[in-house]
């Protein structure tokens, strides 16, 4: 029997009642008590355990004078059984949710650019379809959001998987590329500069993301490659409310994704500085956890994000 045949045999013959017995044995560490928890006789539980071990071809529990103890294979199997039963319970809850009308809570993360364009449109569409669905949005850096996803604090996120990240448990679906540009307040003197150059930008006042961030590194490299001094008059923040407020009240400049800049330019809050900045970030996309089953509400929002992305990023 090959490996695929063995796996198929386990899937077809391992029943839910087998799984409940394994959990009961792991928690009770006693055959008599586990049999009672599984609503069967002790001889019946003992026979069932033997059947499971024969089916899998390994010993799952050591039989001790005063109980049982899971083997290494048993511990592995029990962890997968718990995960399978949890997914089954989640599926039953999801069906009940669908029958009652979509509700509950979805929490997603996003980097700045899609937070101003893609995500609001997708949320609006999702809320039209499911008014009682509570949607939470967390805006941060990709590093921070990926960590929250791994901690199961997010359903999914829109961002980047950086090279140093462990990607084995993460699934990535490309959405859009990102180019950076420079913005300033409407009426800023630099907007009338006849021949704006990088040297002019190096002596300007800037609002930038903190040192160590991916965008800050790309920004600093622009001046290093041109053998220019990096800007010295800098305010560091990732808060867009502070960025926009400070820009509108001062002569600071800011570097941001072009998609985000268009949002502020169209609203009349900011203006594009007329210089082609040689700064491009990696593409961003939808990131989900391989072992995380999405709720119906999360799937609904994800479907609308894909639909909106296909419209605005053809």
Secondary structure as GFF3:
##gff-version 3
##sequence-region A 1 314
A	DSSP	alpha_helix	3	13	.	.	.	ID=ss1
A	DSSP	alpha_helix	16	28	.	.	.	ID=ss2
A	DSSP	alpha_helix	31	37	.	.	.	ID=ss3
A	DSSP	alpha_helix	42	56	.	.	.	ID=ss4
A	DSSP	beta_strand	61	64	.	.	.	ID=ss5
A	DSSP	beta_strand	67	70	.	.	.	ID=ss6
A	DSSP	alpha_helix	72	100	.	.	.	ID=ss7
A	DSSP	beta_strand	105	110	.	.	.	ID=ss8
A	DSSP	alpha_helix	112	116	.	.	.	ID=ss9
A	DSSP	alpha_helix	118	129	.	.	.	ID=ss10
A	DSSP	beta_strand	134	139	.	.	.	ID=ss11
A	DSSP	alpha_helix	142	150	.	.	.	ID=ss12
A	DSSP	beta_strand	156	159	.	.	.	ID=ss13
A	DSSP	beta_strand	170	185	.	.	.	ID=ss14
A	DSSP	three_ten_helix	189	192	.	.	.	ID=ss15
A	DSSP	alpha_helix	198	202	.	.	.	ID=ss16
A	DSSP	beta_strand	206	208	.	.	.	ID=ss17
A	DSSP	alpha_helix	214	225	.	.	.	ID=ss18
A	DSSP	beta_strand	234	236	.	.	.	ID=ss19
A	DSSP	alpha_helix	240	249	.	.	.	ID=ss20
A	DSSP	beta_strand	253	257	.	.	.	ID=ss21
A	DSSP	alpha_helix	258	266	.	.	.	ID=ss22
A	DSSP	beta_strand	270	272	.	.	.	ID=ss23
A	DSSP	beta_strand	280	289	.	.	.	ID=ss24
A	DSSP	alpha_helix	296	312	.	.	.	ID=ss25
###
